[in-house]
Amino acid sequence: MTIDSSIRFRAAEAADAAAIRDIVRAAYAKWVPVIGREPLPMRADYDKAVAEHPFDLAIEDKRIVGLIETIAHDDHLWIENVCVAPRRKAKGSGGCCCSG
């Protein structure tokens, strides 16, 4: 597999919350008709989530194209959410940042 070197990684900041919400909603939208409701990640408060625990973002051309949201516990690291922008699906982004 070839890894796309145009993607850079950085930690999320409070100012990223709206963009995170948008990418999560876009990534999970295809599941709404399948399960008959919005999946929980679509309904999360990302202002609160970004303030409370880490998000690592995959950035391409100054846009978020993927993310992983984690929550640290004393004995493990919980992966709360992983997603890739729909426009980046099947283009190798999942191989470098998350399994989308």
FENBELGI-V598241 format. One record per residue. N is the residue number from 1. RES is the residue in one letter. PSI is psi in degrees with one decimal (NA if undefined). D_CENTER is the distance of its C-alpha to the mean C-alpha in Angstrom with 1 decimal. Layout:
n/res/psi/d_center
N/RES/PSI/D_CENTER
N/RES/PSI/D_CENTER
This chain:
n/res/psi/d_center
1/M/139.9/21.4
2/T/132.3/21.0
3/I/132.7/18.1
4/D/110.4/17.3
5/S/-3.5/18.5
6/S/-7.6/17.5
7/I/131.7/14.0
8/R/159.0/14.0
9/F/145.2/11.9
10/R/161.3/12.2
11/A/147.1/11.5
12/A/152.9/10.3
13/E/165.7/13.4
14/A/-37.9/14.6
15/A/-13.4/15.0
16/D/-8.5/11.2
17/A/-45.0/10.9
18/A/-41.4/12.0
19/A/-36.7/9.8
20/I/-46.7/6.6
21/R/-44.0/8.7
22/D/-43.8/9.7
23/I/-38.4/6.8
24/V/-45.9/6.0
25/R/-41.2/9.8
26/A/-41.5/10.3
27/A/-34.9/8.4
28/Y/-7.7/10.3
29/A/-34.6/13.4
30/K/-17.9/15.3
31/W/-15.1/15.6
32/V/-50.9/17.5
33/P/-25.5/20.8
34/V/-45.3/20.5
35/I/-5.8/20.3
36/G/11.3/22.0
37/R/169.2/19.6
38/E/132.1/16.1
39/P/152.3/13.9
40/L/-40.2/13.4
41/P/-26.4/9.7
42/M/-20.9/11.1
43/R/3.1/13.8
44/A/154.1/12.3
45/D/99.2/13.7
46/Y/-22.1/11.0
47/D/-45.9/14.0
48/K/-45.7/15.1
49/A/-44.2/12.1
50/V/-33.6/11.5
51/A/-27.2/15.3
52/E/-26.2/15.5
53/H/167.2/13.2
54/P/144.8/11.2
55/F/132.3/7.7
56/D/127.9/7.9
57/L/140.4/6.9
58/A/123.7/8.3
59/I/133.9/10.7
60/E/127.3/13.4
61/D/43.4/16.2
62/K/15.4/14.9
63/R/143.5/11.9
64/I/124.7/8.2
65/V/-6.4/7.7
66/G/162.2/4.7
67/L/158.4/2.9
68/I/130.2/4.9
69/E/126.3/6.6
70/T/157.8/10.3
71/I/120.2/13.6
72/A/132.6/16.8
73/H/167.8/19.9
74/D/-38.0/23.4
75/D/4.1/23.5
76/H/167.4/19.9
77/L/119.1/16.3
78/W/128.6/14.3
79/I/109.4/10.8
80/E/-37.4/9.7
81/N/141.2/6.4
82/V/128.8/4.9
83/C/159.8/4.1
84/V/139.9/6.0
85/A/135.3/7.9
86/P/-35.5/11.1
87/R/-15.8/13.3
88/R/-3.3/12.0
89/K/141.2/12.5
90/A/22.0/15.6
91/K/13.4/15.8
92/G/-4.9/15.0
93/S/-37.3/11.4
94/G/-29.7/10.6
95/G/-21.1/13.7
96/C/-18.3/12.8
97/C/-34.4/9.3
98/C/163.8/8.3
99/S/95.2/10.2
100/G/NA/9.0
